Amino acid sequence: MRTRLQRLFFFVDYLSLRQVMEIGAITPEIISEYVISISPNHEKSITAILTTLRVFLRFLYLHGYIEIDLSLSVPKQNKYSYPSVPSTWESDEVKRMLDAIDRGGPLGKRDYAILLLVAKLGIRAGDIKALKLSDLNWTSKTITITQEKTKVEVTYPILHDVGWALIDYLQHARPVCDAPFLFVRLNAPFEAFGENANLHNIITKYTRLAGITVPRGKRHGLHSLRHSLASTLLEQGASLAVISEILGHVDSKSTSVYLHTDMKGLMACALDPEEVLLGV
């Protein structure tokens, strides 16, 4: 709602510049001219702004504030959407980042365990925040959760290094508290991470400490570690079905985008123009 209000302010400001002070004075012509005014924006931004405007005008019509459904005057973008190539890390970059963590204190122990869960198991940030102590099964060495995004139950193996990182955190870093969650804040009150916490600051901190330079425009959040895991598995010969199961994708189409990151595989599929011309 907050994001949509911010987008709607663009339209309200435009109406103010046009000295349109009443809702009833909005016309299809004004909407058309407004659309032209936002055309320099990025394609995705334009789509979001127009969607918000369409919903707002539809609301006005359904509640009797305007007599004509002006939402029909808002154009729709008929363009194909191609998923971007996922941002990934090189294996040595992931190792350098993990090695940059000072695991001598509680903060380092907690952050190291969190980053390992993403880098080695591909668990989403939201699911890591929601992890509970009861989700850990030390007898079977597994972690079983219901994914926040897909609502599907997934079981992950507690790998050797992941297990020891969790044990180190639980024994020497996690505060004694009544919170059921695995990861909690280290300052009182000891409670779970906030709903809007994306844990982005954790990976940013250790990226800088490791001296890793992130190219402009490249995403380097926790999600990029999931991308790196998928790309590594693909290079090692894992099938898309296996990678999809590991990452918790409901649709394998979501996983197929990682084919674009396997440069060696793509080069092997490339045709030799001379062979084609010679009919070899």
C-alpha positions in Angstrom: 0.0 0.0 0.0 2.8 2.4 0.9 4.5 1.7 -2.5 1.3 2.3 -4.4 0.6 5.5 -2.6 4.1 6.7 -3.6 3.4 5.9 -7.2 0.0 7.6 -7.1 1.7 10.8 -5.8 3.3 11.1 -9.3 -0.2 11.4 -10.8 -1.4 13.7 -8.1 1.6 16.0 -8.7 0.9 16.0 -12.4 -2.7 17.0 -11.8 -1.5 19.8 -9.6 0.8 21.1 -12.4 -2.2 21.0 -14.8 -4.3 22.8 -12.1 -6.8 20.0 -12.0 -8.1 20.3 -8.4 -11.2 18.0 -8.6 -11.5 14.4 -9.4 -14.4 15.0 -11.8 -12.1 17.1 -13.9 -9.9 14.2 -14.9 -10.3 13.3 -18.6 -9.0 10.6 -20.9 -6.9 13.3 -22.6 -5.2 14.2 -19.3 -4.5 10.5 -18.6 -3.0 10.2 -22.1 -0.8 13.2 -21.6 0.3 11.9 -18.2 1.3 8.6 -19.8 3.5 10.5 -22.3 5.1 12.4 -19.4 6.3 9.2 -17.7 7.6 7.6 -20.9 11.3 8.4 -20.1 11.1 6.0 -17.0 12.2 2.4 -17.1 9.8 0.0 -18.7 9.1 -1.8 -15.4 8.6 1.5 -13.6 6.1 2.6 -16.2 4.2 -0.7 -15.8 4.0 -0.3 -12.0 2.9 3.3 -12.2 0.2 2.5 -14.8 -1.1 -0.5 -12.8 -1.4 1.7 -9.7 -3.2 4.4 -11.7 -5.6 1.9 -13.2 -6.5 0.5 -9.8 -7.0 4.0 -8.4 -9.3 5.1 -11.2 -11.2 1.8 -11.0 -11.7 2.4 -7.3 -13.1 5.9 -7.9 -15.6 4.6 -10.5 -16.8 1.6 -8.4 -17.4 3.9 -5.4 -19.3 6.6 -7.3 -16.6 9.3 -7.2 -16.6 9.5 -11.0 -19.3 8.6 -13.6 -17.0 7.1 -16.2 -14.6 4.2 -15.7 -11.4 6.1 -16.6 -9.3 3.0 -15.8 -10.2 1.8 -19.4 -8.3 4.9 -20.7 -5.0 3.8 -19.1 -3.0 1.9 -21.8 -1.6 -1.5 -21.2 1.9 -2.5 -22.3 1.8 -5.4 -24.7 5.4 -6.5 -24.4 7.1 -9.8 -23.8 8.9 -10.2 -20.6 12.3 -11.9 -20.6 13.7 -12.9 -17.2 17.1 -11.4 -16.5 20.2 -13.5 -16.2 20.6 -14.2 -12.5 23.6 -12.6 -10.7 26.0 -15.2 -9.5 29.2 -15.4 -7.5 32.4 -17.2 -8.4 33.2 -20.1 -6.0 36.4 -18.3 -4.8 34.4 -15.2 -4.1 32.0 -17.1 -1.8 34.9 -18.7 0.0 36.6 -15.3 0.5 33.4 -13.8 1.9 32.9 -16.7 4.3 36.6 -16.5 5.3 36.2 -12.8 6.0 33.8 -13.5 8.9 35.3 -13.2 12.4 33.8 -16.2 14.1 35.4 -15.4 17.4 32.3 -13.5 18.6 28.6 -14.2 18.7 27.8 -11.9 15.8 30.3 -13.7 13.5 29.0 -17.1 14.6 25.4 -16.2 13.8 26.2 -14.5 10.5 28.4 -17.4 9.4 25.6 -19.9 10.0 23.1 -17.8 8.1 25.3 -17.4 5.1 26.2 -21.1 5.0 22.5 -22.0 5.0 22.0 -19.8 1.9 25.2 -20.7 0.1 25.2 -24.5 0.8 21.4 -25.3 1.0 19.9 -22.4 -1.0 17.4 -21.5 1.8 15.6 -18.2 1.2 16.1 -15.3 3.5 12.4 -15.3 4.6 12.6 -19.0 5.5 15.8 -18.5 7.5 14.2 -15.7 9.5 11.2 -18.1 10.2 13.4 -21.1 11.1 12.5 -22.5 14.5 14.6 -24.7 16.8 12.0 -27.4 16.4 12.7 -27.5 12.6 16.1 -29.0 13.3 16.2 -32.8 13.6 19.6 -33.8 14.8 18.8 -37.5 14.8 18.2 -37.5 11.0 20.5 -34.6 10.4 17.8 -32.7 8.5 16.0 -29.4 8.5 12.3 -29.5 7.6 10.3 -26.3 6.9 7.2 -25.1 5.0 8.5 -22.5 2.6 7.0 -19.1 3.1 6.8 -18.4 -0.6 5.5 -21.6 -2.0 3.8 -23.1 1.1 5.4 -26.4 0.2 7.2 -28.5 2.8 10.9 -29.0 2.1 13.6 -31.1 3.9 17.2 -30.1 3.7 20.2 -32.1 4.9 22.4 -30.7 7.6 25.7 -30.9 5.8 28.9 -31.4 7.9 30.1 -27.7 7.8 26.5 -26.4 8.2 25.9 -28.6 11.2 29.1 -27.5 13.0 28.3 -23.9 12.3 24.8 -24.2 13.8 26.2 -26.1 16.8 28.8 -23.3 17.4 26.1 -20.7 17.1 23.7 -22.5 19.5 26.3 -23.3 22.1 28.4 -20.1 22.1 26.4 -17.3 20.5 22.6 -17.6 20.7 21.3 -15.7 23.8 19.3 -17.6 26.3 15.7 -16.6 25.6 12.2 -17.9 25.2 12.0 -17.1 21.4 11.2 -20.3 19.4 13.2 -19.0 16.4 16.7 -20.3 15.6 18.1 -16.9 14.8 17.4 -14.0 17.1 18.8 -10.5 17.7 21.9 -10.4 19.8 20.8 -7.3 21.7 17.9 -7.3 24.2 15.1 -7.9 23.8 16.3 -11.1 22.2 13.6 -11.8 19.6 13.3 -12.7 16.0 14.3 -10.5 13.1 11.8 -7.9 12.1 9.2 -8.7 9.3 10.9 -6.3 6.9 14.5 -7.3 7.6 16.0 -8.8 4.4 19.4 -9.6 6.0 21.0 -7.8 3.0 23.3 -5.9 5.3 24.9 -9.2 6.4 26.2 -10.1 3.0 27.1 -6.5 2.2 29.3 -6.2 5.3 31.4 -9.3 4.6 31.6 -8.6 0.8 33.4 -5.4 1.7 35.6 -7.0 4.3 36.7 -9.6 1.8 37.6 -6.8 -0.7 35.2 -8.1 -3.3 34.2 -5.5 -5.8 30.6 -5.7 -7.1 30.1 -4.4 -10.6 27.6 -1.6 -11.0 24.1 -3.0 -11.7 24.9 -6.5 -10.4 22.7 -7.7 -7.6 24.7 -9.1 -4.6 22.1 -9.8 -2.0 21.4 -13.1 -0.2 19.4 -14.3 -3.2 22.4 -14.1 -5.4 24.0 -16.9 -3.3 21.0 -19.1 -4.2 21.7 -18.3 -7.8 25.3 -19.3 -7.4 24.4 -22.6 -5.8 22.1 -23.4 -8.8 24.8 -22.4 -11.3 27.4 -24.6 -9.5 25.0 -27.6 -9.5 24.3 -27.1 -13.1 28.0 -27.0 -14.0 28.4 -30.2 -12.0 25.8 -31.9 -14.2 22.8 -31.8 -11.9 19.5 -31.9 -13.8 17.0 -29.0 -13.7 14.6 -31.2 -11.8 17.1 -31.8 -9.0 18.1 -28.2 -8.8 14.4 -27.2 -8.8 13.8 -29.5 -5.8 16.8 -28.2 -3.9 15.8 -24.5 -4.4 12.2 -25.3 -3.6 10.8 -24.1 -7.0 7.2 -25.3 -7.6 7.6 -24.8 -11.4 10.8 -26.0 -13.2 10.4 -23.0 -15.5 11.7 -20.9 -12.6 14.8 -23.0 -12.6 15.4 -23.0 -16.4 16.6 -19.4 -16.2 19.9 -20.7 -14.8 20.7 -22.3 -18.1 21.8 -18.8 -19.2 24.5 -18.8 -16.5 26.2 -22.1 -17.8 28.5 -20.5 -20.3 30.4 -23.7 -21.0 27.2 -25.6 -21.7 26.0 -22.8 -24.0 29.2 -22.7 -25.9 28.9 -26.5 -26.4 25.5 -25.9 -28.0 26.8 -23.2 -30.3 26.9 -24.0 -34.0 30.0 -23.5 -36.1 29.0 -21.3 -39.1 31.6 -23.0 -41.4 30.2 -26.4 -40.6 26.7 -25.2 -41.4 27.7 -23.7 -44.7 29.6 -26.8 -45.7 26.7 -29.0 -44.7 28.9 -31.0 -42.3 
